[in-house]
Amino acid sequence: MFFRLLLESFARRRSRKVLAVLAVWLGVSLVIGLLTLSLDVGDKMNRELRSFGANIKLEPAGAALPVRVGGYELAAAVNTGYLNESKLPALKTIFWANNILDVSPRLWTKLDGVPLLGMDLHRRPAYWKLTGAWPTAPDECLLGATVKALPANVPLRVTGTVTTGGTEDGAIIAALPTVQKLADLPGQISEADISALITPENKLADKYHLDPKSLTPAEYERWACTPYPGTVAADIQDAVPGSVARVVRRVSESQGVVLTRIGGLLTLLDLLAAVACTLSVMGVLTSAVLERRTEVALLRAIGAQQGNVLHLFVSEAGLLGFIGGAMAGVTGLLLGRWLLHAVFGSQAETHVVLLLLAPLLGLLVAVVASALPILHTLRQETAQVLHGN
């Protein structure tokens, strides 16, 4: 009898049913689209934030004596050795290899007392302000903003000047192989700037910085399996013998603040979209339920219990929500892909879990939205409703 009543209910007032399904479909599509964006925005934003500079610096073990102050590691920039450039490919085999976006080896030396920097000139830092042309040949170079002129005995040709706001402003900048040859240091580097995908540090990471031994085994496992800056740096350091990987706090903390705020904003938008969806569905279902007050009163008059009537209406609303949610799973993923492409110009990952979540979310929204009008209708006196009051 229950399923018969449910089927007959769907056969009648079809326009109301279609309107309810559309309301769920539109609302859940927006929620799933924003969830798709939320799941992918972390990696995409990390890639965009590479313009802040590298967040991990790899140096020879003797190049810096670490000093820990208030949980932060400070280091003196004293170069006492070199790293072998041939060891860097080992970073492709570490646990966090997929999180490493870029490795830029550098060699610092001096010619006639002027600092000389060798680096990969195929990678042009986005935050450098260039005046002139970027070097394209091995014998071309750039002058830092505070370097007045090129020493007479340096066999290089200046193509432009750069302002970086860092130590590069006081150096001559040329291709890494060229500087290695001039300094007679084949295959040697002073440091490597590494850009990695990281997770903003939280209380667990702060606890590790203050005292690693204070972590419980479960906490340590969670720390080791989360790409915090320190976790990724420790893995990098283990892969290159004789090196120390130092987190560039200024960059990593700036990235963390941006990512945290964007994540919070998207979470708020998801919640607002879910609330708006629920209210819109409630508006549709409220009018539909109120139109059926006489039907509810008649069911009560012939002996149906409140629980039976509630079960019938909630099942009907849940089925409508499930259908609308199933439709929204596909359109929501398409919306999320479009948003990600429009903002970042890249493709979104296919999150199958959202396809499974969408029908359940639609069902939940419809049940919650229908609960209030159904309970209101059940509280009305059966006799008064049947008499038209």
Secondary structure as UniProt FT lines:
FT   HELIX           2..11
FT   HELIX           14..48
FT   HELIX           49..52
FT   STRAND          56..60
FT   TURN            61..62
FT   STRAND          67..69
FT   TURN            70..71
FT   STRAND          72..74
FT   STRAND          83..84
FT   HELIX           85..93
FT   TURN            95..96
FT   HELIX           97..99
FT   STRAND          100..111
FT   TURN            112..113
FT   STRAND          114..119
FT   TURN            121..122
FT   TURN            126..127
FT   STRAND          129..132
FT   TURN            138..139
FT   STRAND          140..144
FT   TURN            145..146
FT   TURN            152..153
FT   STRAND          157..163
FT   HELIX           167..170
FT   STRAND          172..175
FT   HELIX           176..182
FT   TURN            183..184
FT   TURN            186..187
FT   STRAND          188..189
FT   STRAND          191..196
FT   HELIX           203..210
FT   HELIX           212..214
FT   HELIX           217..224
FT   HELIX           229..239
FT   TURN            241..242
FT   STRAND          243..247
FT   HELIX           249..290
FT   TURN            291..292
FT   HELIX           293..301
FT   TURN            302..303
FT   HELIX           306..344
FT   HELIX           352..379
FT   HELIX           382..386
FT   TURN            387..388
//
